[in-house]
Amino acid sequence: MSSTSPTPPTEVPLSGEQKLTAKRFNERVKLVVAILHSVALAIFGLGGLRLAFDPTVQPPAMAAIILAIVIPMVLEGIAFYILGKLKAEN
């Protein structure tokens, strides 16, 4: 009974053009993630934290508060998923 273990994949070195393409793609991915993160923080800050610390604000409906917490969490989840799409640059 012989057991064959799978061989690890060998990395093929990328050409200069492939490295440049991967770098450009990664920069675009990081830009999209930064935008999503900024939007999530803005929504959370305006919708969630302002209600907690500003006594002059009229409390909105419970649905608005829940959305101000859930939407940023969803945006952050999407951002983390997109970060997983980064390409190797080496």
C-alpha positions as CSV (number, residue, x, y, z in Angstrom):
1,M,0.0,0.0,0.0
2,S,1.8,3.1,-1.2
3,S,0.6,6.5,-0.2
4,T,1.3,9.3,-2.5
5,S,1.3,12.7,-1.0
6,P,0.4,15.6,-3.2
7,T,3.4,17.6,-4.3
8,P,3.2,21.3,-3.5
9,P,2.7,23.5,-6.5
10,T,5.8,25.1,-7.7
11,E,5.7,28.8,-8.2
12,V,6.4,30.0,-11.6
13,P,8.3,33.3,-11.6
14,L,6.3,36.1,-13.1
15,S,7.6,38.2,-16.0
16,G,8.0,41.9,-15.7
17,E,4.7,42.6,-17.5
18,Q,2.8,40.2,-15.3
19,K,4.3,41.8,-12.1
20,L,3.3,45.2,-13.3
21,T,-0.2,44.0,-14.2
22,A,-0.6,42.4,-10.7
23,K,0.7,45.5,-9.0
24,R,-1.8,47.7,-10.9
25,F,-4.7,45.3,-10.1
26,N,-3.7,45.2,-6.4
27,E,-3.6,49.0,-6.2
28,R,-7.1,49.2,-7.6
29,V,-8.3,46.5,-5.2
30,K,-6.8,48.4,-2.3
31,L,-8.4,51.6,-3.5
32,V,-11.8,50.0,-3.6
33,V,-11.4,48.5,-0.2
34,A,-10.3,51.9,1.3
35,I,-13.4,53.6,-0.2
36,L,-15.7,50.9,1.2
37,H,-14.0,51.2,4.6
38,S,-14.4,55.0,4.5
39,V,-18.1,54.8,3.6
40,A,-18.7,52.2,6.3
41,L,-17.0,54.5,8.9
42,A,-19.0,57.5,7.8
43,I,-22.3,55.7,8.0
44,F,-21.5,54.3,11.4
45,G,-20.2,57.6,12.7
46,L,-23.2,59.6,11.5
47,G,-25.9,57.0,12.2
48,G,-24.6,55.1,15.2
49,L,-22.2,57.2,17.2
50,R,-23.9,60.5,16.8
51,L,-27.0,59.1,18.4
52,A,-25.0,57.8,21.3
53,F,-23.1,61.0,22.1
54,D,-25.2,63.9,20.9
55,P,-28.1,64.6,23.3
56,T,-29.7,67.2,20.9
57,V,-30.4,64.7,18.2
58,Q,-34.0,63.3,17.9
59,P,-33.8,59.5,18.0
60,P,-34.9,58.0,14.7
61,A,-36.8,54.8,14.3
62,M,-35.3,51.6,15.5
63,A,-34.9,50.4,11.8
64,A,-32.6,53.4,11.1
65,I,-30.4,52.6,14.0
66,I,-30.2,48.9,13.0
67,L,-29.3,49.9,9.4
68,A,-26.7,52.3,10.7
69,I,-25.0,49.4,12.4
70,V,-25.7,46.6,9.9
71,I,-24.8,48.4,6.6
72,P,-21.2,49.2,7.8
73,M,-20.7,45.6,8.9
74,V,-21.8,44.4,5.5
75,L,-19.5,46.9,3.7
76,E,-16.6,45.8,5.9
77,G,-17.4,42.1,5.1
78,I,-17.4,43.0,1.4
79,A,-14.1,44.8,1.8
80,F,-12.4,41.8,3.5
81,Y,-13.7,39.5,0.7
82,I,-12.3,41.9,-2.0
83,L,-8.9,41.9,-0.2
84,G,-8.8,38.1,-0.6
85,K,-8.7,38.8,-4.4
86,L,-5.2,40.3,-4.3
87,K,-2.8,38.8,-6.7
88,A,0.8,37.6,-6.0
89,E,3.4,40.2,-7.1
90,N,6.5,38.0,-6.8
